[in-house]
Amino acid sequence: MHLPLSPFTALAAAAALAHHARGAIDPSAAGAWAAAHSSASAALAKMSQSDKIAVVTGIGWNKGLCVGNTAAVGSINYPSMCIQDGPLGVRFGTGTTAFAPGIQAASTWDVELMRQRGSYMGAEAKGCGVHVLLGPVAGPLGKNAAGGRNWEGFGPDPYLTGTAMAETIQGMQAAGVQANAKHFIGNEQELNRETMSSNIDDRTMHELYLWPFADAVHAGVASVMCSYNKLNGTWACENDKAMNGLLKKELGFQGYVMSDWNAQHTTNGAANSGMDMTMPGSDYNGKTILWGPQLASAVSSNQVAKSRLDDMAQRILAGWFLLGQNNGYPGVNIKASVQANHKENVHAVGRDGIVLLKNSGVLPLGRVGKIAVVGSAAVVNPAGANACVDRGCNTGALGMGWGSGSVNYPYFVAPYDAIKTRAQSEGASVTLSSSDSTSNVAGTVSGADVAVVFITSDSGEGYITTEKVAGDRNDLDPWHGGNQLVQAVAAANKNTIVVVHSVGPVVLETILALPGVQAVVWAGLPSQESGNALVDVLWGDVAPSGKLPYTIAKSAGDYGTKVQTGTDSYTEGLFIDYRHFDKAGITPRFEFGFGLSYTNFTFADLKVTTTATSGPATGAVISGGRADLFDTVATVTATVTNTGAVEGAEVAQLYITLPASAPSAPPKQLRGFAKLKLAPGAVGTATFNLRRKDLSYWDVGRQNWVVPSGSFGVSVGASSRDIRLTGTLSVS
């Protein structure tokens, strides 16, 4: 079904076009899409049918300079489009930065670092001549703790992920590169991802999985990638309800939908259901081609309307114009040297994403004479940081998961190297056991003032199997006998610090039961600046300020979800991660939003103001949904005081509880956060602006977002379970 674009005013288009001519367009500004579509429409008038088909059809697998390419169109000076992975930067680059994964950015809870990360990724992609960078990731959201690609995204909370998506996209596109929000939608596991169906009910779809994509569309994202799986029985890239109904009509998306690589199944079904670009244009053998000549035949025989082909091409061209890529864009050179000072962001995200889970006082390190370092994950892969294709091994230090979402490391600062350098500058000695064997541990750690032991858990994309893990993790235990390694170290040294590098939650019960374990440092996935980021926290150059972007359970079964062998019916509905733990009354080991510091913070002075009224949203559809959903209708403030002795940063978190008049909902839902950096004794104000959508639930009967009437619970605290202030917000 062909759905026309949302109408836009001639005035807005004219104003944006004037800015566009000066090369100063803001791709997220009002009127930007209008101007882009106006330019695209003018270009379309100069194009033949074969030109249009060239714009929407990839040239085939492995046939261009990038992972995806379209043919150039001379009639409008349109280049061969370079479409390149991925969410961590430019895949296969040799002069590019290995940015910290999305999950690490999420654990900073720092919107400025998220925006800067996007901006730097965009700058590097543009410097390499990449038109479309395949990221960021909101699918998988991460409902399954063991999901293989969760680390590419921002965690299982839709509000946190939506915020991170918007910041990343705006950063990337301000740099002139088209962002690509992926994978749309229900791609929550690697097992059987190309055959399974994700059967998601309407309310769950809207309140969890579609939510961050709405924020991405509102942020002006140029493109969206449809996923491999089926959605409610129909392939995601052939799904009229998903692409035309949800994305283009309900969310007012004015960009284009491209297929995941080889995720298209038919010629006409994909075209008529809303897919706009096929990638890579053939199957991996270069034989099966579903668009190109086949699409030309379908248009000629009226199986696909000419207006639909025009719509596809115009949407793609609009993305090109939106980012000003029609004006002096660099040629493709994936090997370009474009790193600039971008390692500073990797270092900051790595450092500020570190979550301190336990500390009995051993950290920060004071004057120590001897430090023992244990574990294969303390050192760089002996064969080289990039020795394994697409990082498809867990050998040496872990900085990212594996698969098409990985990138090359330009260098890798391993934990041991950074610890040794720092220790020497402090006059301390370091001993090392770079093995996961327990047999020689006692000799390494005995007599050391502290022993630092490194454990990991890894995952990735399903086309690679690593140590019998075919994408999704088989369990939530540390790899390489990590529990036994820590037991051996802690038995020989009563001042043991455990550092965890992991793609997602790990069950830590065995480790936490050991009396010799004095601290647990959740260092996540820090990428190339791993050791430098860690040393900053170990020695107290900065107080740790990361917060968990997911729940760490006491047992894998506590999550209530798991990877499915066949159809996944999403029977858990809205209740994933902390929502499930709260509803089921399960005590987690470390809750969503948890993280310790070297200082202390107090909360006070909760204030709530609101102009919210009950009822459905009524605004016209703009990018992201009805316009009034994005209106600020309430403001919550609280003061936060650093009552400790050192500078630190606290993430104040706002959780909302819907009133009794609403249908069954999670006991509380994140609806705001603010990271405040405070000197000792300093007081800061956390301000949370609540949008109409943040107070709404999806009403299936009315097919609309509705603000319920009654008394909302307002909770502000340091985590989802460490609530310091409570109040109410009344809506009539």
PLY file of the C-alpha trace (Angstrom):
ply
format ascii 1.0
element vertex 732
property float x
property float y
property float z
element edge 731
property int vertex1
property int vertex2
end_header
0.00 0.00 0.00
1.36 3.40 -0.93
1.23 5.90 1.93
1.82 9.55 1.02
4.29 11.55 3.05
3.04 13.73 5.84
2.08 17.12 4.43
4.45 19.97 5.09
3.99 23.67 4.69
5.46 25.53 1.74
6.73 28.14 4.18
8.71 25.61 6.25
10.09 24.03 3.10
11.16 27.37 1.69
12.86 28.41 4.92
14.70 25.12 5.24
15.70 25.21 1.58
17.24 28.64 2.08
19.33 27.26 4.92
20.12 24.20 2.82
21.50 26.37 0.04
23.89 27.91 2.54
24.99 24.45 3.68
23.68 25.13 7.20
20.71 22.77 7.44
20.06 21.08 10.77
18.71 17.64 9.82
16.56 17.54 12.95
15.12 21.05 12.51
11.51 21.79 11.64
11.18 21.99 7.87
14.38 20.03 7.19
12.54 16.99 5.84
10.23 19.26 3.85
13.19 20.89 2.14
14.85 17.53 1.53
11.72 16.10 -0.05
11.28 19.21 -2.17
14.81 18.74 -3.53
14.24 15.01 -3.97
11.00 15.60 -5.87
12.78 17.98 -8.25
15.53 15.41 -8.82
12.97 12.67 -9.38
11.48 14.59 -12.28
14.79 14.26 -14.15
15.09 10.51 -13.67
14.09 7.58 -15.86
12.48 4.48 -14.44
15.81 2.64 -14.64
17.45 5.50 -12.72
14.87 5.12 -9.95
15.39 1.37 -9.79
19.16 1.93 -9.54
18.61 4.16 -6.50
16.56 1.52 -4.65
18.58 -1.58 -5.58
21.96 -2.65 -4.24
24.53 -3.70 -6.86
25.10 -7.10 -5.21
27.12 -8.78 -2.50
30.84 -7.98 -2.52
30.63 -5.85 -5.66
31.50 -2.40 -4.36
33.80 -0.50 -2.04
31.45 -0.80 0.96
29.34 -3.51 2.59
26.39 -2.10 0.65
26.41 -0.03 -2.55
23.93 1.32 -5.06
24.71 2.34 -8.64
25.50 5.95 -9.48
22.86 7.92 -11.41
24.41 10.39 -13.83
21.22 12.29 -14.65
21.22 13.92 -11.19
24.93 13.54 -10.28
23.96 10.97 -7.67
26.93 8.88 -6.52
27.21 5.21 -5.77
25.93 5.21 -2.22
28.39 3.81 0.35
26.56 1.99 3.12
28.85 0.66 5.84
28.66 -1.03 9.23
28.25 -0.14 11.98
27.20 0.90 15.46
30.81 1.18 16.76
32.31 3.08 13.84
33.57 2.26 10.35
33.91 -1.51 9.91
37.13 -2.63 8.18
38.67 0.81 8.65
42.39 0.95 9.36
42.66 4.61 10.33
39.42 4.73 12.32
38.48 4.61 15.99
36.99 1.58 17.72
34.28 3.37 19.65
32.97 1.88 22.87
29.87 -0.28 22.29
26.38 1.11 22.82
25.89 -0.76 26.08
28.94 0.99 27.53
27.62 4.37 26.42
24.31 3.52 28.08
26.05 2.68 31.36
27.49 6.20 31.50
23.95 7.65 31.60
25.65 10.75 30.16
23.80 12.36 27.25
26.74 14.63 26.41
29.07 11.66 25.97
26.41 9.85 23.93
26.00 12.87 21.63
29.77 13.34 21.28
30.23 9.64 20.51
27.67 9.94 17.71
29.29 13.11 16.41
32.75 11.55 16.30
31.44 8.39 14.61
29.70 10.57 12.03
32.83 12.63 11.41
34.90 9.49 10.81
32.28 7.96 8.52
32.11 11.14 6.46
35.90 11.28 6.32
35.83 7.78 4.82
33.17 8.78 2.28
30.50 6.64 3.95
27.03 7.99 3.20
25.07 5.73 5.57
26.54 4.36 8.80
24.59 1.31 9.98
23.72 2.32 13.52
22.61 2.96 16.18
20.83 -0.15 17.47
17.47 -0.31 19.29
16.73 -3.89 18.24
17.58 -6.07 20.02
16.29 -4.06 22.93
17.63 -6.86 25.12
14.66 -8.70 26.61
16.80 -11.85 26.80
19.83 -11.38 29.05
21.75 -13.90 26.93
20.89 -12.27 23.57
23.98 -12.28 21.37
23.84 -8.72 20.04
22.46 -6.88 23.07
25.83 -5.17 23.57
25.44 -3.24 20.29
22.41 -1.42 21.71
21.66 0.46 24.90
19.88 -2.00 27.18
16.36 -3.28 27.89
14.79 -0.03 29.10
13.01 1.74 26.22
13.36 5.22 27.75
17.14 4.93 28.25
17.55 3.35 24.81
15.31 5.96 23.18
17.33 8.79 24.72
20.60 7.20 23.63
19.24 6.62 20.11
18.19 10.27 19.75
21.50 11.63 21.07
23.55 9.30 18.88
21.52 10.03 15.74
21.63 13.77 16.22
25.39 13.59 16.77
25.97 11.44 13.69
23.70 13.43 11.39
25.02 16.80 12.55
28.34 15.53 11.19
26.72 14.95 7.79
26.25 11.17 7.78
22.94 9.34 7.46
22.20 7.27 10.56
20.37 3.96 10.28
18.16 2.81 13.17
18.14 -0.98 13.31
16.93 -3.76 13.46
13.19 -3.12 12.98
11.72 -5.03 14.80
11.57 -7.99 17.21
15.11 -9.20 16.41
15.79 -10.20 20.03
17.96 -13.29 19.54
20.45 -14.84 17.13
19.16 -18.42 17.26
17.00 -19.03 14.17
16.77 -15.29 13.58
16.11 -15.83 9.86
13.21 -18.24 10.34
11.54 -17.48 13.68
8.52 -15.29 14.31
8.43 -12.70 17.09
4.76 -12.51 18.05
4.33 -9.23 19.92
1.02 -7.86 21.17
0.08 -4.30 20.27
0.58 -2.67 23.67
3.92 -4.38 24.29
5.05 -3.37 20.81
4.30 0.29 21.48
5.44 0.61 25.08
8.68 -1.38 24.74
10.01 -2.23 21.28
8.65 0.61 19.13
9.33 3.29 21.77
13.04 3.87 21.02
12.40 3.80 17.26
9.86 6.59 17.80
12.58 8.62 19.51
14.91 7.84 16.59
12.34 9.07 14.07
11.67 12.17 16.17
15.43 12.84 16.12
15.31 12.89 12.31
16.94 9.55 11.49
17.39 9.20 7.73
16.94 5.45 7.43
15.67 2.37 9.25
16.73 -1.25 8.67
14.09 -3.98 8.69
15.15 -7.19 10.39
15.57 -10.87 9.48
12.84 -12.35 11.66
9.14 -12.65 11.07
6.86 -10.35 13.02
3.52 -11.90 13.96
4.00 -14.44 11.18
5.11 -12.11 8.37
8.72 -11.30 7.45
9.73 -7.95 8.95
10.89 -6.74 5.52
7.53 -7.71 3.99
5.39 -6.50 6.87
2.86 -3.86 5.85
1.69 -3.28 9.43
5.25 -2.67 10.68
6.70 -0.57 7.86
3.67 1.25 6.46
1.37 1.16 9.48
3.64 1.69 12.46
6.71 3.36 11.02
5.54 5.53 8.14
1.96 6.33 9.10
1.86 6.29 12.90
5.40 7.58 13.48
5.41 9.86 10.44
8.77 8.52 9.25
9.86 10.45 6.15
13.06 8.56 5.45
13.52 5.12 3.89
13.53 1.51 5.00
16.40 -0.69 3.82
16.54 -4.44 4.22
19.02 -6.18 6.43
21.46 -8.04 4.20
19.51 -10.67 2.27
16.41 -10.23 4.50
14.12 -9.62 1.50
11.99 -12.57 0.39
9.81 -11.36 -2.51
9.80 -8.67 -5.18
6.26 -7.35 -4.91
5.58 -8.10 -1.25
8.55 -6.08 -0.04
7.80 -3.15 -2.34
4.09 -2.95 -1.59
4.58 -3.42 2.15
6.89 -0.44 2.55
10.51 -1.52 2.02
12.37 1.14 0.03
15.89 -0.20 -0.58
17.20 -3.73 -0.92
20.62 -4.63 0.42
23.02 -5.83 -0.73
20.99 -6.42 -3.92
21.59 -10.14 -4.23
21.99 -13.18 -2.01
25.48 -14.03 -0.72
26.11 -16.22 -3.77
25.34 -13.28 -6.05
22.54 -15.21 -7.76
19.10 -14.47 -6.31
18.12 -10.91 -7.26
14.66 -9.70 -6.22
14.69 -6.07 -7.34
16.58 -4.50 -10.23
15.16 -6.11 -13.42
12.50 -7.95 -11.40
11.23 -4.71 -9.89
11.18 -3.12 -13.36
8.97 -5.95 -14.59
6.69 -5.61 -11.56
6.27 -1.88 -12.18
5.68 -2.37 -15.90
2.96 -4.93 -15.18
1.37 -2.73 -12.49
2.04 -5.26 -9.73
3.96 -2.46 -8.07
2.57 1.01 -8.73
4.79 3.60 -10.40
3.88 5.93 -7.53
5.31 3.37 -5.09
8.62 3.29 -7.00
8.64 7.09 -6.99
7.98 7.08 -3.25
10.88 4.66 -2.63
13.32 6.68 -4.69
12.17 10.02 -3.29
12.57 8.83 0.30
16.14 7.66 -0.41
17.04 10.86 -2.25
15.53 12.89 0.58
17.98 11.28 3.01
20.84 12.29 0.72
19.60 15.88 0.50
18.72 16.03 4.20
22.37 15.59 5.15
23.68 17.88 2.41
25.51 14.96 0.80
24.80 16.41 -2.65
27.42 19.08 -1.98
31.17 18.29 -1.94
30.92 14.95 -0.14
34.23 13.03 0.13
34.92 10.05 -2.11
34.94 6.57 -0.62
38.14 5.59 1.21
37.44 3.13 4.01
41.16 3.17 4.86
41.28 6.94 5.45
43.01 8.21 8.59
40.25 10.04 10.45
40.81 9.34 14.17
41.62 12.92 15.23
41.18 13.19 19.03
38.30 10.72 19.10
40.04 8.32 21.47
39.17 10.86 24.17
35.53 9.89 23.86
36.38 6.17 23.96
38.42 6.78 27.11
35.65 8.84 28.74
32.87 6.39 27.86
35.01 3.47 29.01
35.79 5.21 32.30
32.38 6.72 33.06
30.63 3.51 32.07
32.48 1.53 34.74
30.03 0.43 37.45
31.41 -0.22 40.93
29.34 -3.10 42.28
31.14 -3.86 45.54
33.81 -2.07 47.55
34.77 -2.84 51.14
37.27 0.00 51.18
40.12 -1.46 49.12
39.38 1.06 46.36
40.62 3.52 45.37
44.11 2.13 45.61
46.37 4.03 47.95
50.10 3.50 48.30
50.60 -0.13 47.36
53.95 -1.83 47.05
53.00 -4.90 45.04
50.06 -5.60 42.71
49.24 -9.00 41.25
47.33 -9.20 37.96
45.64 -12.46 36.96
43.68 -13.71 33.95
44.01 -14.08 30.20
41.69 -11.07 29.87
44.32 -8.80 31.44
46.48 -8.80 28.32
45.89 -8.18 24.63
45.28 -11.23 22.44
48.83 -12.62 21.94
48.11 -13.03 18.21
47.05 -9.37 17.96
43.98 -7.39 18.93
42.43 -7.92 15.46
43.60 -11.50 14.96
40.12 -13.02 15.00
37.80 -12.18 12.10
35.13 -9.70 13.25
36.45 -10.18 16.82
35.10 -13.73 16.76
37.06 -15.08 19.72
37.42 -14.44 23.42
41.20 -14.54 23.59
42.88 -11.85 25.64
41.25 -8.64 26.84
37.59 -8.15 25.87
36.59 -4.75 24.50
33.58 -5.57 22.29
31.47 -8.52 21.21
31.74 -10.17 17.80
30.02 -9.93 14.43
29.19 -7.32 11.80
28.76 -4.75 14.57
32.45 -4.96 15.46
35.32 -2.86 14.12
39.10 -3.05 13.96
41.11 -1.78 16.90
43.66 0.85 15.82
45.45 -0.15 19.04
44.41 -1.76 22.30
45.54 -0.60 25.74
45.19 -3.78 27.77
44.49 -3.59 31.51
47.83 -5.11 32.49
49.81 -2.63 30.40
48.04 0.37 31.92
48.26 -1.03 35.46
51.97 -1.72 35.05
52.65 1.79 33.70
50.71 3.41 36.55
52.18 1.16 39.23
55.73 1.92 38.12
55.02 5.66 38.30
53.81 5.09 41.88
56.88 2.99 42.79
54.96 -0.29 42.95
55.82 -3.62 41.37
53.46 -5.82 39.35
53.36 -9.58 38.93
51.34 -11.23 36.16
49.68 -14.54 35.44
48.16 -14.11 31.99
46.44 -17.47 32.08
43.07 -18.67 33.36
44.70 -21.71 34.91
44.41 -21.92 38.70
47.59 -23.95 39.13
50.12 -21.11 39.36
47.87 -18.42 40.82
49.04 -18.67 44.44
52.63 -17.98 43.46
51.59 -14.88 41.55
49.30 -13.32 44.17
50.84 -14.35 47.49
52.41 -11.38 49.22
50.81 -8.84 46.92
49.02 -5.93 48.57
46.13 -6.43 46.14
45.30 -9.01 43.49
43.30 -7.87 40.45
41.66 -10.76 38.59
39.95 -10.40 35.21
36.96 -12.44 34.04
34.81 -12.17 30.91
31.62 -13.20 29.17
31.29 -12.77 25.41
28.66 -13.02 22.67
27.97 -11.83 19.15
26.29 -12.37 15.84
25.23 -15.91 14.95
27.31 -16.37 11.78
30.32 -16.92 14.05
30.54 -19.60 16.75
33.09 -18.94 19.48
33.91 -21.62 22.05
30.58 -23.36 21.35
28.64 -20.10 21.69
26.68 -19.58 18.46
25.83 -15.92 18.98
23.53 -15.95 22.02
25.23 -16.94 25.26
24.59 -20.49 26.48
24.48 -19.32 30.11
25.25 -16.31 32.27
28.40 -17.72 33.88
31.87 -16.25 33.45
33.86 -17.83 30.62
37.09 -19.82 30.98
36.28 -21.09 34.47
36.12 -17.56 35.81
34.44 -18.56 39.07
37.18 -21.08 39.81
39.90 -18.58 38.89
38.52 -16.01 41.33
38.17 -18.69 44.02
41.85 -19.57 43.64
42.98 -15.94 43.72
40.77 -14.98 46.67
41.95 -18.02 48.64
45.56 -16.86 48.26
45.03 -13.11 48.66
42.53 -11.53 51.04
42.52 -8.25 49.05
41.12 -9.47 45.75
39.56 -7.09 43.23
37.45 -8.70 40.50
37.17 -6.86 37.18
34.40 -8.06 34.86
34.45 -7.35 31.13
31.16 -8.61 29.74
28.57 -8.13 27.01
25.75 -8.32 29.55
24.71 -9.66 32.96
26.77 -12.38 34.62
25.68 -14.37 37.66
28.18 -13.39 40.37
26.90 -15.40 43.34
29.92 -17.70 43.60
32.31 -14.77 43.51
30.42 -12.56 45.95
30.35 -15.37 48.52
34.17 -15.37 48.79
35.50 -13.49 51.85
38.68 -12.56 49.98
36.79 -10.60 47.32
36.88 -7.00 48.52
35.71 -5.24 45.36
33.88 -6.02 42.11
34.40 -3.58 39.24
31.97 -3.99 36.34
34.08 -2.63 33.48
31.72 -3.67 30.68
32.99 -3.31 27.12
35.44 -0.36 27.00
37.07 -0.95 23.58
40.53 0.37 22.70
41.12 2.51 25.83
40.27 -0.35 28.21
43.30 -0.21 30.51
43.47 3.58 30.65
39.78 3.82 31.59
40.17 1.20 34.31
43.29 2.74 35.86
41.51 6.08 36.25
38.95 4.39 38.49
41.22 1.95 40.34
43.52 4.74 41.50
40.73 7.22 42.13
41.68 9.81 39.53
37.91 9.87 39.09
35.19 8.38 41.25
33.22 5.69 39.43
29.93 7.05 38.12
28.51 4.33 35.87
25.13 2.75 36.54
23.86 -0.61 35.36
21.76 -0.38 32.16
20.26 -3.81 33.00
19.58 -5.97 36.05
22.14 -8.47 37.37
20.16 -11.39 38.78
21.04 -14.02 41.37
20.22 -16.74 38.84
19.54 -16.86 35.13
16.01 -18.12 35.72
15.08 -14.95 37.59
14.78 -12.95 34.35
11.62 -14.73 33.23
12.72 -14.69 29.57
15.05 -16.84 27.52
16.16 -17.48 23.96
13.52 -19.57 22.16
14.13 -22.44 19.75
11.09 -21.57 17.62
8.40 -18.92 17.65
8.70 -16.44 20.51
5.26 -15.41 21.73
6.54 -12.67 24.07
4.32 -13.99 26.85
6.15 -11.76 29.36
4.57 -8.72 27.68
5.67 -5.46 29.28
7.53 -7.21 32.07
11.18 -7.51 31.08
14.28 -6.79 33.16
13.52 -4.60 36.23
9.84 -4.39 35.30
9.65 -8.17 35.73
11.68 -8.23 38.96
9.48 -5.52 40.46
6.19 -7.16 39.44
7.25 -10.66 40.54
8.80 -9.45 43.80
12.21 -10.92 42.94
15.25 -9.42 44.65
18.04 -8.89 42.13
21.69 -9.09 43.06
22.29 -5.65 41.54
19.29 -3.72 40.25
18.86 -1.67 37.11
20.43 1.76 37.63
22.75 0.59 40.44
26.29 1.87 40.88
28.54 2.84 43.81
30.89 5.80 44.07
33.89 6.87 46.18
31.72 9.63 47.61
28.16 9.92 48.92
25.10 11.78 47.71
21.92 12.89 49.41
18.63 13.78 47.73
16.14 16.41 48.90
13.51 18.98 47.90
11.29 17.04 45.52
9.06 19.40 43.56
6.41 18.45 41.02
4.55 20.80 38.68
2.15 19.70 35.97
-0.20 20.95 33.29
-1.06 17.43 32.13
-4.64 16.57 31.30
-6.06 13.09 30.93
-7.16 11.62 27.63
-5.75 10.62 24.26
-3.11 12.45 22.24
-4.72 14.69 19.64
-1.86 16.34 17.76
-1.08 16.06 14.08
1.45 13.38 13.16
5.02 14.67 12.98
8.29 12.73 12.90
7.99 10.38 15.86
4.20 10.36 16.30
1.51 12.81 17.34
3.05 16.22 18.03
1.58 16.67 21.50
3.29 13.46 22.71
6.51 15.46 22.75
5.12 18.42 24.67
6.49 18.88 28.18
3.48 18.53 30.50
5.17 18.12 33.88
8.47 18.96 35.53
10.05 17.21 38.51
13.06 18.64 40.31
15.21 17.43 43.18
18.43 18.63 44.74
21.44 16.35 45.01
24.31 17.08 47.42
27.77 15.52 47.39
28.23 14.85 51.11
31.51 12.99 50.69
35.15 14.02 50.51
35.89 13.70 46.78
34.42 14.96 43.54
31.95 12.61 41.93
28.93 12.28 39.68
25.51 10.94 40.59
22.82 9.80 38.18
19.49 10.91 39.61
16.76 8.68 38.18
13.03 9.39 37.89
10.54 6.53 37.90
6.80 6.93 37.28
4.00 4.69 38.54
0.73 4.90 36.60
-2.49 5.54 38.56
-5.01 2.83 39.37
-7.23 3.95 36.50
-4.65 2.67 33.97
-4.56 -0.95 32.82
-1.98 -3.31 34.37
1.45 -1.70 34.12
4.94 -2.15 35.55
5.19 -0.96 39.18
7.60 1.73 38.03
9.12 2.86 34.74
12.14 5.04 34.07
11.00 8.38 32.69
13.97 10.65 33.31
17.60 10.80 34.42
20.17 13.49 35.05
23.90 13.07 35.65
25.26 15.70 38.02
29.01 16.21 38.51
29.56 17.69 41.96
32.54 18.80 44.04
32.55 17.87 47.74
29.79 19.81 49.47
28.30 21.04 46.20
24.57 20.99 45.55
23.04 20.42 42.12
19.49 20.34 40.81
18.22 17.39 38.81
15.48 18.52 36.43
13.24 15.99 34.73
10.95 17.24 31.97
8.12 14.78 31.39
6.61 14.58 27.92
2.98 13.72 27.43
4.11 10.33 26.14
6.01 9.68 29.37
2.72 9.76 31.30
0.78 7.71 28.74
-0.01 4.07 28.11
-0.93 2.61 24.72
-4.68 2.06 24.53
-5.22 -0.86 22.16
-8.92 -0.14 21.70
-8.41 3.52 20.86
-5.15 2.89 19.00
-3.67 5.89 20.73
-1.52 7.04 23.62
-3.70 7.96 26.59
-2.84 9.83 29.79
-4.85 8.19 32.57
-6.53 10.26 35.27
-5.62 9.98 38.92
-2.53 10.09 41.08
0.78 9.10 39.50
3.59 7.90 41.75
6.81 9.91 41.41
10.03 8.29 42.64
13.50 9.82 42.46
16.60 7.97 43.54
20.03 6.52 42.84
18.72 3.30 41.23
15.46 1.53 40.49
15.47 0.12 44.03
17.32 2.90 45.88
14.49 5.44 45.91
15.30 8.52 47.99
12.29 10.76 47.35
8.64 10.02 46.58
5.74 12.21 45.64
2.63 12.31 43.48
1.50 13.94 40.31
-2.25 14.47 39.95
-4.01 14.44 36.60
-7.71 15.02 36.16
0 1
1 2
2 3
3 4
4 5
5 6
6 7
7 8
8 9
9 10
10 11
11 12
12 13
13 14
14 15
15 16
16 17
17 18
18 19
19 20
20 21
21 22
22 23
23 24
24 25
25 26
26 27
27 28
28 29
29 30
30 31
31 32
32 33
33 34
34 35
35 36
36 37
37 38
38 39
39 40
40 41
41 42
42 43
43 44
44 45
45 46
46 47
47 48
48 49
49 50
50 51
51 52
52 53
53 54
54 55
55 56
56 57
57 58
58 59
59 60
60 61
61 62
62 63
63 64
64 65
65 66
66 67
67 68
68 69
69 70
70 71
71 72
72 73
73 74
74 75
75 76
76 77
77 78
78 79
79 80
80 81
81 82
82 83
83 84
84 85
85 86
86 87
87 88
88 89
89 90
90 91
91 92
92 93
93 94
94 95
95 96
96 97
97 98
98 99
99 100
100 101
101 102
102 103
103 104
104 105
105 106
106 107
107 108
108 109
109 110
110 111
111 112
112 113
113 114
114 115
115 116
116 117
117 118
118 119
119 120
120 121
121 122
122 123
123 124
124 125
125 126
126 127
127 128
128 129
129 130
130 131
131 132
132 133
133 134
134 135
135 136
136 137
137 138
138 139
139 140
140 141
141 142
142 143
143 144
144 145
145 146
146 147
147 148
148 149
149 150
150 151
151 152
152 153
153 154
154 155
155 156
156 157
157 158
158 159
159 160
160 161
161 162
162 163
163 164
164 165
165 166
166 167
167 168
168 169
169 170
170 171
171 172
172 173
173 174
174 175
175 176
176 177
177 178
178 179
179 180
180 181
181 182
182 183
183 184
184 185
185 186
186 187
187 188
188 189
189 190
190 191
191 192
192 193
193 194
194 195
195 196
196 197
197 198
198 199
199 200
200 201
201 202
202 203
203 204
204 205
205 206
206 207
207 208
208 209
209 210
210 211
211 212
212 213
213 214
214 215
215 216
216 217
217 218
218 219
219 220
220 221
221 222
222 223
223 224
224 225
225 226
226 227
227 228
228 229
229 230
230 231
231 232
232 233
233 234
234 235
235 236
236 237
237 238
238 239
239 240
240 241
241 242
242 243
243 244
244 245
245 246
246 247
247 248
248 249
249 250
250 251
251 252
252 253
253 254
254 255
255 256
256 257
257 258
258 259
259 260
260 261
261 262
262 263
263 264
264 265
265 266
266 267
267 268
268 269
269 270
270 271
271 272
272 273
273 274
274 275
275 276
276 277
277 278
278 279
279 280
280 281
281 282
282 283
283 284
284 285
285 286
286 287
287 288
288 289
289 290
290 291
291 292
292 293
293 294
294 295
295 296
296 297
297 298
298 299
299 300
300 301
301 302
302 303
303 304
304 305
305 306
306 307
307 308
308 309
309 310
310 311
311 312
312 313
313 314
314 315
315 316
316 317
317 318
318 319
319 320
320 321
321 322
322 323
323 324
324 325
325 326
326 327
327 328
328 329
329 330
330 331
331 332
332 333
333 334
334 335
335 336
336 337
337 338
338 339
339 340
340 341
341 342
342 343
343 344
344 345
345 346
346 347
347 348
348 349
349 350
350 351
351 352
352 353
353 354
354 355
355 356
356 357
357 358
358 359
359 360
360 361
361 362
362 363
363 364
364 365
365 366
366 367
367 368
368 369
369 370
370 371
371 372
372 373
373 374
374 375
375 376
376 377
377 378
378 379
379 380
380 381
381 382
382 383
383 384
384 385
385 386
386 387
387 388
388 389
389 390
390 391
391 392
392 393
393 394
394 395
395 396
396 397
397 398
398 399
399 400
400 401
401 402
402 403
403 404
404 405
405 406
406 407
407 408
408 409
409 410
410 411
411 412
412 413
413 414
414 415
415 416
416 417
417 418
418 419
419 420
420 421
421 422
422 423
423 424
424 425
425 426
426 427
427 428
428 429
429 430
430 431
431 432
432 433
433 434
434 435
435 436
436 437
437 438
438 439
439 440
440 441
441 442
442 443
443 444
444 445
445 446
446 447
447 448
448 449
449 450
450 451
451 452
452 453
453 454
454 455
455 456
456 457
457 458
458 459
459 460
460 461
461 462
462 463
463 464
464 465
465 466
466 467
467 468
468 469
469 470
470 471
471 472
472 473
473 474
474 475
475 476
476 477
477 478
478 479
479 480
480 481
481 482
482 483
483 484
484 485
485 486
486 487
487 488
488 489
489 490
490 491
491 492
492 493
493 494
494 495
495 496
496 497
497 498
498 499
499 500
500 501
501 502
502 503
503 504
504 505
505 506
506 507
507 508
508 509
509 510
510 511
511 512
512 513
513 514
514 515
515 516
516 517
517 518
518 519
519 520
520 521
521 522
522 523
523 524
524 525
525 526
526 527
527 528
528 529
529 530
530 531
531 532
532 533
533 534
534 535
535 536
536 537
537 538
538 539
539 540
540 541
541 542
542 543
543 544
544 545
545 546
546 547
547 548
548 549
549 550
550 551
551 552
552 553
553 554
554 555
555 556
556 557
557 558
558 559
559 560
560 561
561 562
562 563
563 564
564 565
565 566
566 567
567 568
568 569
569 570
570 571
571 572
572 573
573 574
574 575
575 576
576 577
577 578
578 579
579 580
580 581
581 582
582 583
583 584
584 585
585 586
586 587
587 588
588 589
589 590
590 591
591 592
592 593
593 594
594 595
595 596
596 597
597 598
598 599
599 600
600 601
601 602
602 603
603 604
604 605
605 606
606 607
607 608
608 609
609 610
610 611
611 612
612 613
613 614
614 615
615 616
616 617
617 618
618 619
619 620
620 621
621 622
622 623
623 624
624 625
625 626
626 627
627 628
628 629
629 630
630 631
631 632
632 633
633 634
634 635
635 636
636 637
637 638
638 639
639 640
640 641
641 642
642 643
643 644
644 645
645 646
646 647
647 648
648 649
649 650
650 651
651 652
652 653
653 654
654 655
655 656
656 657
657 658
658 659
659 660
660 661
661 662
662 663
663 664
664 665
665 666
666 667
667 668
668 669
669 670
670 671
671 672
672 673
673 674
674 675
675 676
676 677
677 678
678 679
679 680
680 681
681 682
682 683
683 684
684 685
685 686
686 687
687 688
688 689
689 690
690 691
691 692
692 693
693 694
694 695
695 696
696 697
697 698
698 699
699 700
700 701
701 702
702 703
703 704
704 705
705 706
706 707
707 708
708 709
709 710
710 711
711 712
712 713
713 714
714 715
715 716
716 717
717 718
718 719
719 720
720 721
721 722
722 723
723 724
724 725
725 726
726 727
727 728
728 729
729 730
730 731
